[in-house]
Amino acid sequence: MVVTYTDGTDERCRTGDVFHWPAGHSVRVDEDAELILFSPEHEHGAVMDHILDKMAAG
């Protein structure tokens, strides 16, 4: 996966990586991936709603 931050920098995450993505990023998945995400429930729900909206529009 490639994470792009609002300042234009990119970060690549690979199998086995542990990561923290602060607010202000977008994610591009280059190949099938499985993730385990830990986030506060309220904030995570808002993020998942946003992702589902983007997927439905695409």
N, CA, C and O atoms as a Tinker XYZ file with bonds, in Angstrom:
   232  protein
     1  N      0.838000   -1.158000    0.000000    73     2
     2  CA     0.000000    0.000000    0.000000    64     1     3
     3  C      0.889000    1.228000    0.000000    63     2     4     5
     4  O      1.985000    1.230000    0.560000    81     3
     5  N      0.389000    2.264000   -0.640000    73     3     6
     6  CA     1.099000    3.535000   -0.640000    64     5     7
     7  C      0.205000    4.563000    0.042000    63     6     8     9
     8  O     -0.948000    4.750000   -0.347000    81     7
     9  N      0.737000    5.219000    1.052000    73     7    10
    10  CA     0.028000    6.260000    1.778000    64     9    11
    11  C      0.596000    7.595000    1.326000    63    10    12    13
    12  O      1.809000    7.804000    1.368000    81    11
    13  N     -0.276000    8.498000    0.895000    73    11    14
    14  CA     0.145000    9.837000    0.499000    64    13    15
    15  C     -0.429000   10.832000    1.495000    63    14    16    17
    16  O     -1.630000   10.845000    1.762000    81    15
    17  N      0.445000   11.660000    2.036000    73    15    18
    18  CA     0.044000   12.654000    3.025000    64    17    19
    19  C     -0.230000   13.990000    2.355000    63    18    20    21
    20  O      0.196000   14.220000    1.223000    81    19
    21  N     -0.939000   14.870000    3.048000    73    19    22
    22  CA    -1.319000   16.160000    2.468000    64    21    23
    23  C     -0.115000   17.025000    2.117000    63    22    24    25
    24  O     -0.241000   17.947000    1.311000    81    23
    25  N      1.046000   16.751000    2.701000    73    23    26
    26  CA     2.246000   17.518000    2.344000    64    25    27
    27  C      2.935000   16.961000    1.107000    63    26    28    29
    28  O      3.980000   17.468000    0.697000    81    27
    29  N      2.343000   15.896000    0.495000    73    27    30
    30  CA     2.884000   15.327000   -0.735000    64    29    31
    31  C      3.842000   14.171000   -0.535000    63    30    32    33
    32  O      4.246000   13.545000   -1.515000    81    31
    33  N      4.222000   13.861000    0.700000    73    31    34
    34  CA     5.128000   12.741000    0.920000    64    33    35
    35  C      4.367000   11.418000    0.839000    63    34    36    37
    36  O      3.175000   11.350000    1.136000    81    35
    37  N      5.077000   10.382000    0.434000    73    35    38
    38  CA     4.521000    9.041000    0.318000    64    37    39
    39  C      5.215000    8.107000    1.291000    63    38    40    41
    40  O      6.385000    8.291000    1.627000    81    39
    41  N      4.477000    7.105000    1.736000    73    39    42
    42  CA     5.019000    6.049000    2.588000    64    41    43
    43  C      4.498000    4.722000    2.052000    63    42    44    45
    44  O      3.300000    4.590000    1.803000    81    43
    45  N      5.369000    3.744000    1.873000    73    43    46
    46  CA     4.949000    2.422000    1.395000    64    45    47
    47  C      4.897000    1.466000    2.578000    63    46    48    49
    48  O      5.851000    1.364000    3.350000    81    47
    49  N      3.768000    0.763000    2.714000    73    47    50
    50  CA     3.589000   -0.232000    3.768000    64    49    51
    51  C      3.566000   -1.606000    3.119000    63    50    52    53
    52  O      2.898000   -1.818000    2.107000    81    51
    53  N      4.303000   -2.534000    3.713000    73    51    54
    54  CA     4.421000   -3.889000    3.160000    64    53    55
    55  C      4.011000   -4.924000    4.203000    63    54    56    57
    56  O      3.792000   -4.597000    5.369000    81    55
    57  N      3.914000   -6.154000    3.772000    73    55    58
    58  CA     3.558000   -7.260000    4.652000    64    57    59
    59  C      4.396000   -7.226000    5.927000    63    58    60    61
    60  O      5.620000   -7.107000    5.878000    81    59
    61  N      3.718000   -7.333000    7.062000    73    59    62
    62  CA     4.400000   -7.374000    8.340000    64    61    63
    63  C      4.670000   -6.019000    8.971000    63    62    64    65
    64  O      5.105000   -5.952000   10.120000    81    63
    65  N      4.421000   -4.931000    8.236000    73    63    66
    66  CA     4.663000   -3.602000    8.796000    64    65    67
    67  C      3.617000   -3.259000    9.850000    63    66    68    69
    68  O      2.453000   -3.647000    9.747000    81    67
    69  N      4.053000   -2.538000   10.846000    73    67    70
    70  CA     3.167000   -1.905000   11.807000    64    69    71
    71  C      3.240000   -0.416000   11.497000    63    70    72    73
    72  O      4.329000    0.127000   11.309000    81    71
    73  N      2.091000    0.244000   11.443000    73    71    74
    74  CA     2.098000    1.632000   10.987000    64    73    75
    75  C      1.100000    2.471000   11.760000    63    74    76    77
    76  O      0.179000    1.959000   12.397000    81    75
    77  N      1.310000    3.771000   11.684000    73    75    78
    78  CA     0.369000    4.769000   12.200000    64    77    79
    79  C      0.192000    5.795000   11.101000    63    78    80    81
    80  O      1.161000    6.389000   10.629000    81    79
    81  N     -1.047000    5.999000   10.697000    73    79    82
    82  CA    -1.347000    7.008000    9.679000    64    81    83
    83  C     -2.072000    8.162000   10.339000    63    82    84    85
    84  O     -3.260000    8.037000   10.638000    81    83
    85  N     -1.402000    9.287000   10.578000    73    83    86
    86  CA    -2.094000   10.429000   11.168000    64    85    87
    87  C     -3.115000   11.003000   10.177000    63    86    88    89
    88  O     -3.080000   10.697000    8.985000    81    87
    89  N     -4.007000   11.824000   10.684000    73    87    90
    90  CA    -5.019000   12.453000    9.830000    64    89    91
    91  C     -4.348000   13.183000    8.669000    63    90    92    93
    92  O     -3.234000   13.692000    8.792000    81    91
    93  N     -5.052000   13.221000    7.542000    73    91    94
    94  CA    -4.536000   13.928000    6.368000    64    93    95
    95  C     -3.781000   13.014000    5.431000    63    94    96    97
    96  O     -2.658000   13.329000    5.037000    81    95
    97  N     -4.370000   11.892000    5.065000    73    95    98
    98  CA    -3.708000   10.962000    4.158000    64    97    99
    99  C     -4.739000   10.289000    3.262000    63    98   100   101
   100  O     -5.937000   10.283000    3.547000    81    99
   101  N     -4.240000    9.730000    2.181000    73    99   102
   102  CA    -5.045000    8.840000    1.346000    64   101   103
   103  C     -4.213000    7.580000    1.126000    63   102   104   105
   104  O     -2.986000    7.607000    1.223000    81   103
   105  N     -4.899000    6.474000    0.830000    73   103   106
   106  CA    -4.228000    5.184000    0.707000    64   105   107
   107  C     -4.555000    4.571000   -0.644000    63   106   108   109
   108  O     -5.709000    4.567000   -1.072000    81   107
   109  N     -3.540000    4.057000   -1.305000    73   107   110
   110  CA    -3.716000    3.320000   -2.561000    64   109   111
   111  C     -3.200000    1.896000   -2.333000    63   110   112   113
   112  O     -2.074000    1.695000   -1.879000    81   111
   113  N     -4.032000    0.931000   -2.651000    73   111   114
   114  CA    -3.656000   -0.468000   -2.490000    64   113   115
   115  C     -3.288000   -1.014000   -3.857000    63   114   116   117
   116  O     -4.121000   -1.027000   -4.763000    81   115
   117  N     -2.050000   -1.464000   -4.018000    73   115   118
   118  CA    -1.537000   -1.943000   -5.307000    64   117   119
   119  C     -1.871000   -3.401000   -5.588000    63   118   120   121
   120  O     -1.883000   -3.824000   -6.744000    81   119
   121  N     -2.142000   -4.174000   -4.538000    73   119   122
   122  CA    -2.492000   -5.583000   -4.705000    64   121   123
   123  C     -3.363000   -5.997000   -3.519000    63   122   124   125
   124  O     -3.444000   -5.275000   -2.525000    81   123
   125  N     -4.010000   -7.149000   -3.622000    73   123   126
   126  CA    -4.878000   -7.603000   -2.540000    64   125   127
   127  C     -4.142000   -7.534000   -1.207000    63   126   128   129
   128  O     -2.952000   -7.837000   -1.119000    81   127
   129  N     -4.876000   -7.128000   -0.171000    73   127   130
   130  CA    -4.256000   -6.965000    1.140000    64   129   131
   131  C     -5.262000   -7.292000    2.233000    63   130   132   133
   132  O     -6.468000   -7.125000    2.055000    81   131
   133  N     -4.759000   -7.751000    3.349000    73   131   134
   134  CA    -5.554000   -7.931000    4.558000    64   133   135
   135  C     -4.930000   -7.052000    5.627000    63   134   136   137
   136  O     -3.716000   -7.064000    5.831000    81   135
   137  N     -5.784000   -6.283000    6.311000    73   135   138
   138  CA    -5.308000   -5.357000    7.331000    64   137   139
   139  C     -6.004000   -5.634000    8.650000    63   138   140   141
   140  O     -7.146000   -6.091000    8.684000    81   139
   141  N     -5.313000   -5.357000    9.712000    73   139   142
   142  CA    -5.919000   -5.313000   11.032000    64   141   143
   143  C     -5.746000   -3.880000   11.501000    63   142   144   145
   144  O     -4.624000   -3.407000   11.681000    81   143
   145  N     -6.870000   -3.187000   11.700000    73   143   146
   146  CA    -6.835000   -1.782000   12.098000    64   145   147
   147  C     -7.332000   -1.636000   13.531000    63   146   148   149
   148  O     -8.314000   -2.266000   13.927000    81   147
   149  N     -6.652000   -0.809000   14.294000    73   147   150
   150  CA    -7.065000   -0.471000   15.642000    64   149   151
   151  C     -7.303000    1.029000   15.680000    63   150   152   153
   152  O     -6.381000    1.817000   15.468000    81   151
   153  N     -8.543000    1.420000   15.951000    73   151   154
   154  CA    -8.908000    2.832000   16.017000    64   153   155
   155  C    -10.010000    3.004000   17.046000    63   154   156   157
   156  O    -10.743000    2.057000   17.332000    81   155
   157  N    -10.138000    4.209000   17.610000    73   155   158
   158  CA   -11.281000    4.466000   18.479000    64   157   159
   159  C    -12.580000    4.238000   17.696000    63   158   160   161
   160  O    -12.671000    4.622000   16.530000    81   159
   161  N    -13.566000    3.628000   18.315000    73   159   162
   162  CA   -14.779000    3.196000   17.610000    64   161   163
   163  C    -15.471000    4.327000   16.865000    63   162   164   165
   164  O    -15.808000    4.165000   15.692000    81   163
   165  N    -15.689000    5.454000   17.500000    73   163   166
   166  CA   -16.425000    6.543000   16.849000    64   165   167
   167  C    -15.696000    7.044000   15.606000    63   166   168   169
   168  O    -16.301000    7.170000   14.542000    81   167
   169  N    -14.406000    7.329000   15.732000    73   167   170
   170  CA   -13.628000    7.830000   14.610000    64   169   171
   171  C    -13.515000    6.789000   13.501000    63   170   172   173
   172  O    -13.569000    7.129000   12.319000    81   171
   173  N    -13.359000    5.533000   13.878000    73   171   174
   174  CA   -13.222000    4.470000   12.887000    64   173   175
   175  C    -14.521000    4.312000   12.088000    63   174   176   177
   176  O    -14.481000    4.080000   10.880000    81   175
   177  N    -15.653000    4.437000   12.751000    73   175   178
   178  CA   -16.939000    4.346000   12.054000    64   177   179
   179  C    -17.067000    5.414000   10.982000    63   178   180   181
   180  O    -17.543000    5.137000    9.881000    81   179
   181  N    -16.645000    6.634000   11.296000    73   179   182
   182  CA   -16.701000    7.719000   10.311000    64   181   183
   183  C    -15.789000    7.433000    9.127000    63   182   184   185
   184  O    -16.153000    7.702000    7.982000    81   183
   185  N    -14.610000    6.892000    9.395000    73   183   186
   186  CA   -13.673000    6.549000    8.318000    64   185   187
   187  C    -14.251000    5.443000    7.428000    63   186   188   189
   188  O    -14.190000    5.530000    6.202000    81   187
   189  N    -14.805000    4.415000    8.051000    73   187   190
   190  CA   -15.379000    3.315000    7.264000    64   189   191
   191  C    -16.555000    3.796000    6.422000    63   190   192   193
   192  O    -16.703000    3.358000    5.281000    81   191
   193  N    -17.396000    4.684000    6.952000    73   191   194
   194  CA   -18.498000    5.250000    6.171000    64   193   195
   195  C    -17.962000    5.992000    4.947000    63   194   196   197
   196  O    -18.508000    5.868000    3.851000    81   195
   197  N    -16.895000    6.761000    5.139000    73   195   198
   198  CA   -16.273000    7.500000    4.033000    64   197   199
   199  C    -15.749000    6.534000    2.964000    63   198   200   201
   200  O    -15.973000    6.746000    1.772000    81   199
   201  N    -15.061000    5.489000    3.386000    73   199   202
   202  CA   -14.521000    4.505000    2.432000    64   201   203
   203  C    -15.639000    3.832000    1.668000    63   202   204   205
   204  O    -15.545000    3.682000    0.450000    81   203
   205  N    -16.699000    3.421000    2.352000    73   203   206
   206  CA   -17.818000    2.774000    1.677000    64   205   207
   207  C    -18.496000    3.705000    0.680000    63   206   208   209
   208  O    -18.901000    3.265000   -0.397000    81   207
   209  N    -18.627000    4.991000    1.024000    73   207   210
   210  CA   -19.191000    5.968000    0.086000    64   209   211
   211  C    -18.333000    6.081000   -1.161000    63   210   212   213
   212  O    -18.861000    6.122000   -2.272000    81   211
   213  N    -17.011000    6.132000   -0.995000    73   211   214
   214  CA   -16.083000    6.245000   -2.134000    64   213   215
   215  C    -16.159000    4.994000   -3.006000    63   214   216   217
   216  O    -16.122000    5.095000   -4.232000    81   215
   217  N    -16.263000    3.831000   -2.396000    73   215   218
   218  CA   -16.339000    2.589000   -3.160000    64   217   219
   219  C    -17.643000    2.516000   -3.942000    63   218   220   221
   220  O    -17.649000    2.046000   -5.080000    81   219
   221  N    -18.735000    2.967000   -3.362000    73   219   222
   222  CA   -20.031000    2.930000   -4.038000    64   221   223
   223  C    -20.062000    3.896000   -5.219000    63   222   224   225
   224  O    -20.730000    3.628000   -6.218000    81   223
   225  N    -19.348000    5.015000   -5.115000    73   223   226
   226  CA   -19.320000    6.010000   -6.174000    64   225   227
   227  C    -18.416000    5.587000   -7.335000    63   226   228   229
   228  O    -18.584000    6.052000   -8.462000    81   227
   229  N    -17.454000    4.697000   -7.049000    73   227   230
   230  CA   -16.461000    4.312000   -8.047000    64   229   231
   231  C    -16.980000    3.303000   -8.947000    63   230   232
   232  O    -16.273000    2.862000   -9.854000    81   231
